Amino acid sequence: MDDDATKTPEYRVRCLRTATHKAPEPVFLYMKGFGRTVDVNCYFWLVQGGGRNVLVDTGMGGDYPGRLTESARRSEAGFPVGDGEDTLSQLQRHGLRPGDIDIVILTHLHYDHIANVQLFENADIVVNRKGWEAALTPVHPVFDVFPKDVLAHMATRMKAQLRLAADEEEIAPGIAVLWTGGHTRCSQAVKIRTAKGNVVLTGDVAYLYDNLETEHPIGLGVSLYESVAALRRLKREGDVLLPGHDKRILERYPDGIIA
């Protein structure tokens, strides 16, 4: 057998901006910066290698048949999508259509991370198992902030595509998910083998580089303790760490190419 056939692939990772956002600083850094706001970006991620096209999260915006609009009307005013930054435009820019995506990994189930999941009819949709169940049956209204129309579509029209992942699971050779909790019960990070080592997409357990660098937890979540434990673990797991919303990602990687 050819050794190359069994070798774990090294993937290419690209950052795609889908929207901008502004919120009070204590949302991003627990109990810090009262009276100040922070400008951030919203991202999704294109991962390619080993003959696979993988998306981490799904982007927002766009005008296409069947788009789910109930949550969009409430959410996208606060997450303005720039011209050409909607999901379909970003994919087209890289020579792809939704049908070309093999796997979609959702870091969690908030609107700005799953808005356009319905586009990916050919993909396995990876969600943390216990987090999926918690999102469908939230224990308290404060935590019930998931887009109900999108979840209903996933639970019915996309049920056969759902891959409910364990807290640690290899999704494809060289790509693994790690449950983090902290932000939501369904929050998971994604670890990707690349030529630069392990790239870790933290999801929203770290909004900013500041969360990672100072181990300062986010201010919007279900558990501060889980958040801190996750920050420490992800720093051990990753050679390159990418927080969920920091504008500095595109300052450090102006062309969006991470590895």
Secondary structure, DSSP 8 states (H G I E B T S, - for coil): --HHHHS---BEEEEEEEEEEEEEHHHHSTT--TT-EEEEEEEEEEEEETTEEEEES-------TT---HHHHHHTTTS---TT-SHHHHHHHTT--GGG--EEE-S--SHHHHTTGGG-TTSEEEEEHHHHHHHHS-SSGGG--S-HHHHHHHHHTTGGGEEEE-SEEEEETTEEEEE--SS-TT-EEEEEEETTEEEEE-GGG-SSHHHHHHT---SSSS-HHHHHHHHHHHHHH-SEEE-SS-TTHHHHSTTSB--
